[in-house]
Structures are given as structure tokens and as C-alpha cells.
């Protein structure tokens, strides 16, 4: 039996990771708590979403809601496409027209996924992988994420530097933790090469005048428990949505 339609061109084990851990799914199965990108980019609709979502996640203001939503969207919008790129050597379509923005949150945790209208992926030929990689990432960052972040800034009043660091820390965690022991030797080489490309890419890849991954990348701080933490430069405002007050482990407000 041919299972290609079910795994959309991916190895079955890779598809399980994409769909289970990284929350990729067909748009036909999107939660009712979702909207297309065009609606999200309407500042009025975005403000309505933030006002609706705030009480659900315990956020006292639009700015905090916008920041926390961007953290979830940052995980969803980068996890599956970067895993597909670096581990599977395949390209997913993360154009705005292909994405659905899901914001489901239940019993204190995000339950949202990344619905795409088409899940078919492109195998990247070695002869054009560099150019294909750039095209995939430019579409993801400059054409899809950058407009979303500008709208969150306008609708939620949250500085873009917070939004871009929210995204950056998700990507650092993906490459330094989630993908650190994933795949064979060739996949590990791709992972290192792709991560280096992201950290050194020209700002235009992100639709900005700076590379946000380079801007917020700095040395870790050694902690008394033996762990190492890369403390953020900006606060994501998570503490404002917690009672009693809690802080992210990398929050600059608690940096020793």
C-alpha cells in the first residue's frame, strides 16, 4: 500500500515528528480557533483577536498577549519548516497564502498547530540547495513572519525587538537542543550548515535592516546548578500573565 499521500513525501518517522512534536497538519483539520493570514494582517481584526485571547491566557493587556502569541507562532512557523529543511532536506511551502494562523489554548496550555493548505514538500537537489534554501527562508521570514510581526506591533503595541527575539530564541532552541542528536551524519552536517547560514545571513532574508538571529545571539552564562543560559536582551512579558509571578529561565530581569 502506498503511504506517500499520508506522509506527504516525508519518511514516515519524519512525518510523525513533524505532525506530533512540531504540530504540522492539513488546513482542512484546522481548529475553529483560527484565521487566515490576510485577516490576521488586518490591524482591527488582530486587535479583536488579542482582546479575545487575553483572558484565555491570563494576559492583562494587549502588549503581553501579542508577545506571548508571537512566541507560540514563532515555534509553529519555524519548527516544521526548519526541521524539514535541515533534517529531511525538503522544502515546505510557508507562504502566507498557504498558512493558517491557529491560536487554540486549553486548560492553561497552547494546543494550536500549524495548518497548511498544501503539505507537499520539495526534495532539494544538491546542485541548487543553496539557492533553494534562501528562497524557502526568505518566503518564511521576509514574506510571512515579518508582516505578522509588524501587525502585532501595530495592534498590540509590543516592540518588534521583543517579537524578533521571541522568534530567535525558538530557533536557537530548535538547532541547539531539539535537533542536536537528530538524524544521520549527513543530516547533522546540513543542520550545522543551515544554522550557520541563519546566524550570518544578510538582513534582507528577514525583510529587515538587521539579522535578528545574529543580533540576539551571544554567550551563555554559567549558572550555579551547572547549567548554561543565554539570557535574553528583552523581556517577553511572560511574568505579567502568571500568578504567582513566574519568569522564564532566560529572563533578563533575573539575570545574576
Secondary structure, DSSP 8 states (H G I E B T S, - for coil): ---HHHHTTS-HHHHHIIIIIS-EEEGGG--SSEEEHHHHTSHHHHHHHHHHHHHHHT-SSHHHHHHHHHHHHHHHHHHHHHHHHHTT-EE----GGGEEEE--EETTEE---EEES----EE--GGGHHHHHHHHHHIIIIIIIHHHHHHHHHHH---HHHHHHHHHHHHHHIIIIITTT-S-HHHHHHHHHHHHHHHH--GGGGTSSS-HHHHT----EE-TTS-EE---SS---GGGG-SS----TT-GGG--
